[in-house]
């Protein structure tokens, strides 16, 4: 968190460079190692960053920027997210059962006369 707070206050070019560095030194090697292991038939779902094994470097660097380049970081539990979505009038809220787990969907009832 201390690194994120420092990087997030840096000028834009430095934030982008830090995200590129993180993606190149952490995301990419771990993701590609998981991909190679998967090709060999090994189970990789529990490997760190294995979700990125089939994604592009661009996806890795944008996610790294989201991780370390934002000044405000708030983490919510699934129960808190569900409560916020339901308070906004959404129904049938459900969450992804696979990676990435932070995806959720809800449905809003149309106003009377528009159904």
N, C-alpha and C positions, 0 to 999 in steps of 0.2 A: 504494500500500500504506500509506503514511503517513496518508492521508486515511481509509482504511478502519480503521486501528488507532485513530485519534482518534474517529471516529464510533461505532465499536463499543463504546467505553467510555462513551459519553454515556448519559444517562437515556433510557428507552424512547421517550418522546414526541419527543425530539430525534432519535433514530435514525429514527423513522417520518417525521418532517418532512424529514430529509436524504434519505431514500429517495424521498419524494414529489417533492422538488425535483429530484433526479437523473432520475427518470422523466419529469417534466414538461419539463425543459430539454435532456435528451439522448435518452432512449429514444423518447419520443413524437414529437418532430419528425423524427428520423431514420427511424423506422418508418413514419410517415405519408408522408414524402417518397418512401420506397421503394414504398409502396403506390400513390401517384399515378403514379410512373414506370412501375410495372408495368401500370397501366391504360392508359398510353400505349404499351405494347408494348416497353418497354425492359427489358433483362436486369438484374435487381437482386440476384441471389443473392450477389454478392461485396460488396454494400454493407454498411457497418457497421450492425448491429442490424436488418437487413432481415428476419430471422426473425420479428420482432415485428410485421410489417406487417399481419397479419390477427388479431392478438391484442388483447385489451382493455387499457385503461389499468391495470386491476387487476393483470393478469399482469405488466405492465411494472414496476409499483411493488413487487410482491412479489419479483420477480427482482432489482430494484435493492436491496431490503432484504437479500436473500440475499448480494448482492455486497459491500455496504459495512457491513452491520449485524452481521456475525458476528465474534466475537473470534478464533476459530480458523479458519484457512484453510489447507488442505492441497491441493496440486495433484498429481495422479497422471497418469502416462502410461497409454495404453491397455494396454500390456504389463504395467504394475504392477497395474492393475485386473483384468486377466485372471488374473494370478498369484494375487491375493487371492481371487478368486471360485473358482478351481480349488482353492486350498488349503482353501476352505470346503466342498469336495465338490461343487461345481457342474460340470456337463458341458455341452458344446455352447454355450459362451459366445460370444455375438455382440454386435456393437456397431451402433448406428444408422449407416446410410450417409448420412443426411441430417440437417439441423439438427433438434433439437439433438444434437450428436455424443456428448454425455456419457451417453446412454442405453445401457444394456447389459442383456442378459438371459442367464440360465443356468438349467439344469434340474438338479434334485436327484433322484437315483435313490431311489425309495421303499424303506424298510427291507424286509428279507425278510419275506414273508408278507402284505404290504400291496399288492402289485402287482395 
